[in-house]
Amino acid sequence: MLEYFPCQRTHEDRLNYFYTMNIFETERLLVRTYSEGDQENFFLLNGNEDVMRYIRPVKSREECDEFLLEVIAYSRAEEIYGRWAVEDKLTREFIGSFAIIPREGKEQMQLGYALLPQYWGKGYATELTVAGIRYVFTKTPIDPIYAYAQAPNHSSQKVLLKAGFRHIGNDNENGKEIAGFMLRKSEYLEAIF
């Protein structure tokens, strides 16, 4: 434990190291804020080439540790937006990440997720996206919400369509074809009633 809690840390620092706040949950999943205690899981996700193939370049452990601190700071500052950890509700196993964040270079908020490969094909992505949409339209002022997937990532595109998003066209971004999706609150409400 001393390795994780150098003597210069205060009692409050030690508590914050593992402090998390639940954001929302589904039947099987819990979405919560990240803490510094998530370093290993954060690296397993963001350093995994299979997971990052259609998201962004993989990060080294050092880059992940720095990125995690940025993610934690953003979530604390924004409260209702951020990148959050996803766990199995029963086992508390780390499954991946879910995000509601601004789209770089645009005045849009986007929803996104990334799951460790051993959790692919189990319906978690759809379950998470559907619950994330409900969170967006019941707990935030966001309207509409956007989502993006690289054109070759057919699995994520299917998840977004199944969850209620509609395809709004493709763009070229940094030499990659990106499929855009959007959902308005009125469309969401119409679909659930």
N, C-alpha and C positions, 0 to 999 in steps of 0.2 A: 504493500500500500504506500509506503514512503516514496516509491518511484512516481506514483501518480499525484501525491500531495506533498510537494516540497515544503519544508518548514516555514517558508515565508508566506504560505497561503493562510488566510484567516479561516475561522470556522465557517463563516458565510461563504467564502470561496469554495470550501469543500462541499457544502450543501449544493451550491449552484453547479458544481461539476456534474452532478447527476440529476439536477432539477429539470423536469419536463412538464409541459402542460398539454393536456389532451385537447385536440382541435375538433375532431369528430370521429365517429366509429360506424362500422357497418356490422352486419351479422357476424362476420369472421375477422374483421380487421380493426385495428386501432391506429389512428393518425395522431401523432403527437409532435411537439417541438423536439428538435435535436438538442443534445447537451454535449459537453466536452467528453463525456463518457462514451460517446458514439464514435470515437475516432476509428476504431477497427472496422466497424460496419460501414462507415462512410467511405473508407478506403476500399473495402471489398466491392462496393457498388461503383464508385467513381473511378476506380483503377481497373475495372473489368472491361476488356476490349469488346466482349459480346454485348454487354449492357450498353456501352457507350457508342457502339457502331453507328447508330442513327441519331445520336444526341450531340456529342461534342468529343474532342480528343480526350483520351484517358489522362488521368492525373497521377503524378507520383505521390507517394505517401506524404511527403513534405507539402506538396501543393494541396492535397486533400485536407491536411490539418489546418492549413491557412484558409482554405475555402470553407471548411466547417465553421471556423470562428466567424467568418463573414456571414454565413447562413444564420448562425445563432444571433448575431447582432441585428441582422435585418429583421428576423422574426420578432425579436424583442421590441424593436422600434416600431414595426408596422402592426403587430398584434394579430390582425385578421388576415394578413397575407404572409407568404413565405414559402420556404422549402421545408418539408416536414418528414419525419421518419414514419414508416409504416411497419407495424408489427402484427403478428398473429395474436388475436385477443386471448386465446387460451394458453398458448405456450410462451408468449412474449418473444418469439423468435423474430429477428429482424428480417423483413421481406423486401424492403425497398424504400422508395422516396415518392412523395407527392408534392406538387408545387402549384401555387397560385402566385404568379409573379408578373411584373411588367415585361412586355416583349421589347427587347433591345431595339432602339431606333424607331419605335412606333408608340403611339399613344393607345396601347391596347393592353389588357390584362389577359394572360394566357394560363391555361391549366395544363399540367403535364405530370407524367409519372415515369418511374424507372423501377423495374423489379429485378432481383437476382434471378439468374437463369433457372434455378431449381424450382421457382415458383411460377414460371411461364406455363400457359396452357391449363390453368386451374380455375379460370374465371375471375381471378383477383383483379386484373386490370379493368374489366368492365364494372365489377362491383365497386371498385375504388373511384372510377370515373363518374358513375351514376351518383354515388354519395357526395363526391366533390362538387358536382353540378348543384345538387340540393343545397350543400353548404354555401356555395357562391350566391345562389338566388334567395336564400333565407337569412344569411348572416352578414352579407356584404352589400355595398351599393353597386357592385359591378353589373353592368348590362350594356352590351353583350359580353360574353366570355368567348375567347378564342382558343384554339388548339392547333398545333402544327405537327406534321410528321414528314420525314423525308419520303419522297415518292416510292422508293423500293420497300419501305416499311409497311407492307400491306396489313400485317397483323394489327398494328396500332391504328391504322385507318379504319379497319373493321370495328375495333373497339369504340372509336369516336362516333362512328355512324350508329352503332347499336345503342350507344348511350344517349343519342338524340341530337348530336351535332349534325350540321349539314355542310357539305363540301362547298367552298366558295371560290375554288380555283387554285391553280399552282403558280408559284413564283420561282425564280432562280435566285438563290442566295449563296454567295461565295462559291459559285460553280456547282451547287447542288440543287436539285429540283425539290421544292418543298410544297407539300399539299396543305392548304389552309382550310380550317373548319371554324364555324361560328354557331353560337346558340344564343338567342335572345330570351329574356325572362318570359315574355309573352308566349313564345313557342314552347318553352318548358312547361308553363302553367297549363297551356292548352293540351299538351300531351299527357299530363298527369290527371286531368279532370275529365 
